[in-house]
Amino acid sequence: MRIDRLLFLMCALLLFPCIVQADAVSQSDWSGGPGVPGPVSYWGSDFSIDTGISWYGTYGYVELLPGDDYLIEDSFEGTAMTLAADIDGDGDGDVIGCNSGSDDIVIWRNANGIGTSWTEQLVDGSFDGAIGIAAGDIDGDGDLDIAAAAMNADDMAWWANADGLGGSWVKHTIDPGFDGARSAALADIDGDGDLDVLGAAWNASDIAMWRNLAGTGLSWQKVTVNSSFGRACWVSSADVDGDGDLDVLGAARMDDDISWFQNMNGSGSSWTEHLVDGGFDGARCVTPADIDSDGDIDILGAAENADDICWWENTAGTGLSWTKWTVDGSYNGARAVSSGDVDGDGDLDVLGAANIDDDITWWQNTGSPVVPWVEHSLNADMDGAISVCSAYIDGDASLDILGSAADAGDIAWWSLSAYPESGSMESSILQLPQDPGWGVILWTSVLPSGCSVKMQVRASDDPGDMGAWSDTLSAPASLAEILDTGDRYLQYRAILLSTNPSHTPGLNDITITYDPLSAPGGSGAPWAWDLLAVSPNPCVSDPVLGFAVPEEGHVELSLFDLSGRLAGTWEGDFEPGYHFVQTGRLRPGIYFCRMSADGFEDSERFAVVER
């Protein structure tokens, strides 16, 4: 990859003969995140707001946040759930959806294997109130079948993938009297090597399993797991107690319960309920995940009334002791939750769908899941967002995100390995200590092919009314004709652009210079010789050295590393004003710059670090 750096060359800066710079403000760390609009007295590690920006992946570096979205379907109003599975056996992720309004179960085949072309196939168009689906090899023939729950029909059923390609389906009823069937899951609960079926019934308040007696899906035996789980709405399974067999997890909306049911004998014929949380208001969804990466199963849940996405830490690994942690306590209408390592850093992140916020979101697990999670909204206009999961859609090695919206009828997926075309970040409003005469704006960036970093600025005498942003600046520029002299409230906006979805630009640092008008000579040229401090310090490999010349004279700059080795010299005759030279790339380390001019001697120390 060819990397270009935006360098601040001396010849370019000499285009600004009236630059006045006795002071500078800079920012090279954004790791504190957004949420600080200001005014602030200095730019630390915080900023105001961002859109489509990653500020946490690499310390002291801002880049685009990957997350391109792709629409699969835009007219599936009433969709209740979507998931991904390789239905046609071609090695890529297809999509299965159920619709409680149209009574449909549908698959969308990933026609080109990269998720940009889809072929729709109806599985069943009369499954009354289709609301929950699962995929797995129920009949043991090596291809994926579909199990589903129909709330209006009170039906639990499965469809055999007759041709193994998803082109022909045969329905088999499991239980036609499961009152208010709401959720379906597949797991080998009895440990005999085939898939059994799990279900949750809203009207009956039941959690049940059906044993796949012959392993072919043609003979079933029902076992009730719990018959008084108030408004049971979700079921899933995992080995919660670590004893080697699969247990069952459930969410009860009326009881506000998240529970797990212990498979006492390993065969699924005897169950003991363990309450995880009895006050999870409007519990809607529950799913297992090892959130803290300690090797045991933790639990994730979504509560529609409480607007909560939470996880419960399995503190002893036995499922008998739980510690609750909140991922997001204001996720309005939290309806679904899932997990997956979508950022590829080795731990599980959390995914959510909120049907009031109309949002599909993922929260980044930064390595310590008990501290605040980093929220990323993928689409805040998914009207009636209802379902979300992680999946491999586009054929690369990174997980994608699949989501659906009941009111909008949209089914979409997001690739976190592709960069968007643009993103932006706005700084906190900075209050300068004195009225400024403006100098220049400088920034350093990493620019792969097709990428750029641009800036806008604004200044005001009223932080509550900052006014309009400047025109977009593509390169270092004088601010004397852009900002009004004396306006001491300052703000910048960084705009990151890419025409290549595989590449992102990166912002290393930004510096804005100014002259305090209250200083001697503040209304014009420098009033004394001065070697300016390198800003920011530490800097990234290509520092800019600045100096003030109050009258025409000869200036010599010498640069030494910590061992005393001469790293460079610059000298010449300079007119009054502020001047800058670029050192070129320096190795990481400590450096000293010495200035000599007309009897004036000064030195500055700075550090160069790797990005």
N, C-alpha and C positions, 0 to 999 in steps of 0.2 A: 504494500500500500504506500503510495507517495504521500508524504506528510509535508505540508507547507506551513510555515509559521508566519504570523503577522508580525513583522519586525518594524521597529520604529527607527528608521534610518535617519542619520544626521541630516542628509540632504533633504529628506522630506520635511523634517521639522524646521529647517531653515526657511521653508515657505511661509512660516508664521513669524515675520520679523517683529511683530508687536506683542509677542507672547510675554506676559508678566507672570512669573511663578516664583513666589517665595515659599509657598507651602503646597502640600499635596495630600489628598485623601485617597485611600485605596482599599480594595477588598480582594482577598485571595482565598477566603474560606467561607463556604456556605453550608457547612455540615450541621449547623444548628437548625436548619430548615425554615419554612415559611411561618407567617403568623405575627410578624413584628412590623406593623406599618410605620411606626415612628411617630413623632420625631425622636431620633437618637443622637447622642453626642459623638458617636463614632460607629463605623461599620465593623461589627465583630464577625460572628459566624452565622448571623440570622439575616433574613430578608423578609419582604412583605408577602408576595404571592408568586406562584409559578403555574405554568400550564405546559404539560408534556415534557417536563425537565426531570432529570435524575441528578440530585445534589448529594447523594449519600453513598454512591458506589465507590468512588475514589476520593479520598480526602483532598480538599483544595482543588476540586475539579467539578465542572458542571457540563453535562452532556444531555443529548436528547434521550427521553425515556421511550424504549421500544414499546409498540402497542398498536399496530395497524389493525383495523377491523374489516371483516368481510361478511357481507350479508348472504345468508343461505336462502331464506324465505321471508317474505314481507306481508303475507296474507293468511297467516295461521292463527287468526284471532281465537282466543279461548285455549291456547296452548297451556298445558298444565305441567309438562316436564319434558326435558330433552336430555339425551345422553349420547355418548359416542362409543362406537364399537365397530370392528371390522366385519360387517355383515356379509360382504361378498367375497371375503377371503383373499383379497388382492394385496393385503399388507398395509393399507392406509385406513384412516379413521372415517367411517361413515357416521351418519347421525340418525337417531331414532327419536321420534316425538309422538306424544299423545295429546289429544284435544278433547277436553271435557264438554265443549260446546258443540262441536261437529261430530263427536263420538268416533273420531278417527285415530287410528294408529298408522303412522307413516314412516317410511325410511327415505333418506336422501343419500344416494350413493355418490361418493367422492369420485367423480368421473375422471379427473385428470391427476388425482393423487396429491394435489397441492392445495386443494380446498377452494379453488376459484371457479369450478364448474361442477354442477350438481344435477343428478337425475332423480326425480321424485318417483316413489313407488308406494302405492297404497297397500297396507297389510290387511286392514279391516276398517270398513267405513260405518259399522253399526255396533260398536262396542260402547253401550250407553253410559256416558259419563266417564270416559276413559281418563284416568287421572294419575296413575303411577305405572312406571315401566322399569324393566330390568332386562339385561341381556346375558346369555350364557348358553353353554352346550347342554341343554336339558336332556336330550335323548341320546347323548353319548356318541354321535356319529361324526364328530370332528368339526362341525360348523356351529355358528352362533344362532340360537333361537331367541325368542322374545317372550317374556312373561309380563302380565299387566293386570291392573286392578281397575274395575269399573264401578264408580260410586252409585250411579243410578240403577244399574243392573244387578248390584250386589254380587258381582261376578269376579272370580279369580280364574284366569285362563292363561294358556300359553300357545304360541304359534310355532310350528315346526318349519324350519327353513328347508323346504322340500328339495330344492335344487342346489342348495349350498351357496347360491349366488344372490339370494334375496329377491329373486324374481317370482317365486311361487311359495305360498304359505298355506299351511293346514292348521286350523284352530282345534285346540283340545281344552275342554273345560276341566278345571281343577276343582272348583267349588262354586256352585251357582247361588248359594245362599249366605254369603259372607256380608252381613248387613252393613252397607255403607263402605264397601271396600275402598281404601284410600291410598295405600302404599304397597309396593311389591319389591321384594329383594330375592336374590339367589345366593345360596351358600350350602356347603356340604355339612349340614348341622349334625347329622348322625354318624359322620365319619366313615361312610361306606364307599366313598369314592365317586359318588354321583351328586348332582345338584338337587337340593331340596328347595322348596319355595317358602318364603316368609311373607306375611301380610299384616297390615294394620287396618282395622275397621272402625270408621268414625261413629256410625250409629250404634254398633254393638259394643264399642269400647274394648275391642278384642285385639290382642296380639296372638297370632297363630302361626304354626308351621305345617307344611304338608310334606310328608316323607315320600320321596320318589322310590317306591318299593322295588320296582324291577330295573330301575336305572334307565328306562326308556320313556318316562313321562306319561305312560298309559295307565298307571295304577298309583293311587295316592292314598295316604293315611293322614288324617288331620290330627294334630296335637295342639291343644290350647296352651299357650305360654302364659297368658294373663287375660282374664275375662272381665276385669273391672278397671281398665286403664282409660280414664275419662276422656272421650273424644280422641282416641288413638289416631294419629295422623302420619306417623313416619316410623319406619322400621329399617334396621340395618344390622350387620353382624360383624364380630371380630372376637379374637381371643382376649377378652378383657382381663381375666385373672391369671393369664399366663400358664394355664395347665395343659395346653396342647389341643383343646377342643374349642369349637366356636360357640360363643355366647351371643345373645341378642340385645340390641339397644332399641329403645323406643322413646318417642315424644308424644305427650298427651296434652292437647291444647286446652281443654277445659280444666283438667287437674293442674295445669302449669308444671307438669312433671317432665324431667329427664331421668330415665331409669335404665338400668341394664339388668338382664335376666340371666342368671348363672345356669349353665348347662351342667346339672349336678352329676349325671352319670355318663356324660359324653355321647349319649345316643339321642338326646333331645326329648326324652320321655318324662323328665323331671326337672322342674325349674324353680329357682328362688329369685325373687325380685330384690334388687338393691337400689334404693333411691339415691340418685346423684344430686338432684336439685329439685325441691318441691315448690319453689316459688319463682320459676322461670316464666314470667307472665306471657301467656299466649305462645307457648312452646310450639314450634312448627316443624323443625327439622333437627335431626341428630345424625352424626356421622363419626366414625372412629378415625383417629390419626395420631401418630407419635409426634406431637407438636414440639416437645422439648428434647427430642432425639436421644432419649435415655433407654430405648429398647422396649418399652412397654406401651400399651395402648392408652392414649388420652381420648377425650371426647370433645367434639365441637357441637355447638348448638346455635339455633337461630330462634329468637322470640319476637313474634309479630307485634304484640302489644307493648312489650318493654323496649322495643327497638334495639335489641341487644344481639350482638355476635359475641359469644363467649367460648372459652374452652376450660375444661376441668382437668387438672393435672392428677394423674394416677400416681399419687405420691409414694405408695409402697409397692406398686406394681401388681397388687392383688385385687384392685377394684373395690377395696373396703375403706379407703381413705382418699378424699378428693379435696383439692384446692381450686377454687374458681378464680379465673382471670378474665378480664374483659378485653376483647380486641377492639370493639367499637360499641359505645353505649348510647349512640344517637343515630343509629342506622334505621331511618324511619320506615316502618313496615317490613322489618327483616323477615324474609320468607324462606330463603334457602341458604345453605352453607356447605362448602366443600373444601378440599385442600389439594395441594400439589406443589412440587418444587418448581414453580413457574419462572423463577429468576435463576435457576441453575446453580445455586450456591451451596447445595447439600442439605438444606433444611426445608421443612414444609411451610409454605405460605398458606394464607387463608383466602378463600373466594366467597363472595356473597351476592345475593340478589335481594333488592328491596322494592316492594311493589307500591309503596307510597313515594319514596324518593325517586322511583323509576330508574334505579341505578344498578349497574353491574360493576362490581368493585373487587380489587384484590388488595390484601394487606401484606406487606413484606415483613417476613420474620428476619430481623436483622442479626439473629444469632442469640439473642436473649429474649425469649418469647414472653417474659414477665414484664418487660418494659414496654413503653408505648410502641405500637405498630405503625409502620409507615403506610398510609392509605394512598391508593391509586384508583381513581375512578376511570373505568374504561369507557363507559357511556352513561351519562346522567339523563338521557332522553329515551330510555327503554321503557316505554309507557306500560306500567304493570309488570315490571320485571319479576319473574317467578321461579326461574331455574338457572343453575350454574354448576359447572363441573370443569375439571381439567381434562385434557385429551391431546393425543397426537393427531393433528389434522393435516399438516402440510408436508409430512414426510421427512422433516429434519429431526434432529436429536433433542430438540427442546419442546417442553410442554406448551400447549396452547390452551386457551380458555373458551369454553362454549357456553352461551347464555341464551335465554329466551324471554319474551315479554308477552303476557296474555292479552293485554289491551291493544298493544300495537300490532300483534300478530307477527312479530319479528323473531327470527332465529338467526344468530350471528356468532362468529368466532373471531378471536383476537390472537394474533401472533405477537409474542413478546420478543421474537428474534429479529423483527423488522423495525427499522426506525421510521418515525413519521417525517413528514416534510418540514415541520417547523415546531418550535417550542419557544417559550419566553419566560423571563424571570424579571420581577421588579424589585429593586432594592428598597430597604427601609428609607424613609425620608431622613436625610442627614441635616442637622442644624450645625452650621459652621460657627466657630467662635467669634468671627468678625465678618463685617461686610466684605464680599470678595470682588476683586477684579479678575475676570475669568481668564484662565490659561488654556490648556489643551486637555483633551481626553485621549488616553492611551489604553490599549488592552493587548494581551497576548493570548493566542489561541492555537489549538491544534486543528488543522484543516485537511482532512483526507479529500480525495478527489470528489468534487461535486458538493462540497460543504463550505459554509461561511458563517461568520459571527458578526452581527451588526449591532449598533447601539442607537438608542434614543436617550435624550436627557430633557430635564425640565427643572426650573428653579422658580422660587416664589418668595415673597415676603410674608406669606400666610400659609402655614402647613395644611390648613383645612381647605385651601383652594390652590392646588399646585398648577392649574392651567393645563394647556395642551402639551403633548409631547412634541419634541423637535422633529424635523425631518430625519429619516433614517440615515445613519452614518455608516459607511462601509469601510472606512479607514480612519486613522488618527486625524484629528481635526482641531483647529482653534475654536474655542467656545466664545470668543470675544463678540462675534456677530450673531451668536445663537442664543445666549443667555443674557439677561439684563444685569448690568453691574449693580452690586449691592444686595441682590436677592440671596439671602444666606441659607434658605432651605433648598436642598438639592436632592434629586432622585435620578437614577438611571434605570433603563430597561435594556436587558440583553436579549437579543433575538438570535436563535440558533436555527440554521436552515440547512437542509440536505435534499439533494435531488437523487440520491442513491440510497435505497432502503437498507443497504448493507453497511453504510457508513454514518457516523455521527461526528459533528464538530465538537470541540471541547473548549471551554473557557477556563483559562488559568488564573487570570487576574485582571483588574481594571484599576486605572489611576486617573484622577482628575486633579489638575493643578490650578492654583489660584494665588492671587496676591492680596493679602489683607490691606484694605484701603486705609486703615488707621496707621500702618507702618510708614516710616520715613520713605518717601519716594513711592508710596503706594499707588499714586495715580498714574505712574508711568514706568520708567526703567528701574532696574535694581539700584538700590542705593549703596550697595557694598558688594565686594567680592564674596562668593559663597560657593562651596561645594555641597550640592544638595544630597540629602540622604537618599539612598536607593529605595525605591518604593515600588512594589511591596518588598518587604524583607522578613523572611527569606523569599527568594524569587526562584523562578524555574528556568535555569540554564542560559537565558539570553537577557541579562540585565541591561538597563539603559542608565548611563551616567549623565547627570545634569549639573550644570554650573552656571553661576550668575556673573555677568561682566558689566560693571557699572560704567566703564569708559573703555575706549578702544585699547586693546592690550594683548600681550602674548600669554598664552595659557599652555601649561604642560600637565598632562594627566599620566600617572603611572599606576599600574595595577599589579599587585603582588598576591601570591597565595600564602597560606599559613606558614610555609617553610621559608618564605622570603624570596622565592623564585619569581622573577619578573614574568608576568603573564601578558603584558601589553602596554604600549605607550601611545599617546595621542598628543599632538601639539600643533599650534598654529596661532595666527593673529585673528582676533575676533572683535566684531563690533559690539557696542553695548546691547545688552539683552540677555535672554536665557537661551542656552544652547544644550544640545544633547548629542551624545555619541553612543552607538551600540557596540557592545563588546564583542559580539559573536558568541558562539556557544562555548560555555565554560563547564568544566567538570564539576560535579557536586563537591562542595567544600567551603571553607572560610576564606574570604578575600579582603584585602585592604586597598582602597583607592586613595592616592595622594595627589593633591592639586598644588601647583606652584604658579603664581602670577603676580608680577610687579611687587615682590616682597611679601605677598600673601601666601601662607602655607596652611593647608587643612587636610584632614584625612577622614574617611568614612569606612566603617567595617560593615560587611554584609555577608550573607550566606546564600549559596546556590544549592538547591535540593532537586532530586528527581521527582517527576510527577508520579 
